[in-house]
Amino acid sequence: MSSKVIAVNSGSSSLKFKLFDMPSEEVLTSGQVERIGQAMGTFTIKVNGEKIVKEQPFPDHQAAVDLLLKSLVEYKIVDSLEDIKGVGHRIVQGGSYFDQSVVVDDDVVAKVDELKELAPLHNAAHLVCYRAFKKALPHVGHVMVFDTAFHQTMKPESYLFPVPYEWYTDYKVRRYGAHGTSHQYVNRRCAELMGRDYREMNMITCHLGNGASITAIEKGKCINTSMGLTPLGGIMMGTRSGDTDPTVVFYMMKKLNATPDDMDDYFNKKSGMLGVSGISSDARDIQAAVEQGNERAIITEDLYRNRVVNVVGGYYMELGHVDAMVFTAGLGENDTHTRERILKHLEEGMGLDIDYDLNARVHGTEACLSKPDSKVAVWVIPTNEELVIARDTVRLLGLN
């Protein structure tokens, strides 16, 4: 018996969706709504392989959800909304409450709401979207899948910060990580591709996109991850600084006569590749400028590579041995130049033997970049967080 479930990823002004037929895992349609709450928004949906785009205002997430569901029937993707048996929601911050996906009830909603301080742009939007789907599909089960859940296996030595301990006990200040669903997916998929049991492997997974994180996985469990209390921590990203000396915040607040909100804006939206290069947050634009000899673009590339290499190298030593390293997400899957620069700086230390000709041809497809003699297998594996969400929704709602 098949069930149609929809995987949802909502932001403060956006909504991405993918409708699956389970258990075949066939994608029936996908799309997104952008610029929710702005003067004009865009709705995109795939119908029989073709993209249909509509531009209209979306005053709120309810309007976006209503058009999405109406379109599923209008384009005969489903016969009726009764065909949809479950909705899975990606939630960025689950705190220490959730170490796995859960069926949504009032207690779950209250906890996600409580944690919105730790992900103010995300958790509040997730709840708005959940309520919109619940109103539109009142008799359908809902599941929440947490970005932080996979990282809950970290020990205190990895998740605590060296600050007053009461900050942890009283205010929940600790490392939570992010992109956990992605790290979990590529960990399991890599083991499957290698014909091995993920519970017997050590891996380093690199989710490199506009937001980026690196995770050390020992026998299928996260033991360390680069993002911190929020997605601002860790390696350099598109517009986020990643880890830096905390004194920089206080020093620049005085120099700029800036407020805490101003500094939050600087570090989250005006730093990273954009801040260093002065060009763009997109690695493709940086690469184009590098080829033209732009000095700040060259520095940006070097800095990004350096930060990634430092974290991967540290996790390599922490794990003791590594069976595989995986690149995923937009930059990790498609940016051949950045992959090559990172791998060349890890070659000697990790005993890598890489087929760089193959690397130059791999864009968004599964591929093993390493040669048989490589001490560590190196893979590119496109992430599929929506599939994980759909699988958990089916499992927890008992749909199959």
Secondary structure, 3 states (H helix, E strand, C coil): CCEEEEEEEECCCEEEEEEEEECCCEEEEEEEEECCCCCCEEEEEEECCEEEEEEECCCCHHHHHHHHHHHHHHCCCCCCHHHEEEEEEEECCCCCCCCCCEECCHHHHHHHHHHHHHCCCCHHHHHHHHHHHHHHCCCCEEEEEECCHHHHHCCHHHHCCCCCHHHHHHHCCCCCCCCHHHHHHHHHHHHHHCCCCHHHCEEEEEEECCCEEEEEEECCEEEEECCCCCCCCCCCCCCCCCCCCCHHHHHHHHHHCCCHHHHHHHHHHCCHHHHHHCCCCCHHHHHHHHHCCCHHHHHHHHHHHHHHHHHHHHHHHHHCCCCEEEEEHHHHHHCHHHHHHHHHHHHHHHCCCECHHHHCCCCCCCEECECCCCCCEEEECCCCHHHHHHHHHHHHHCCC
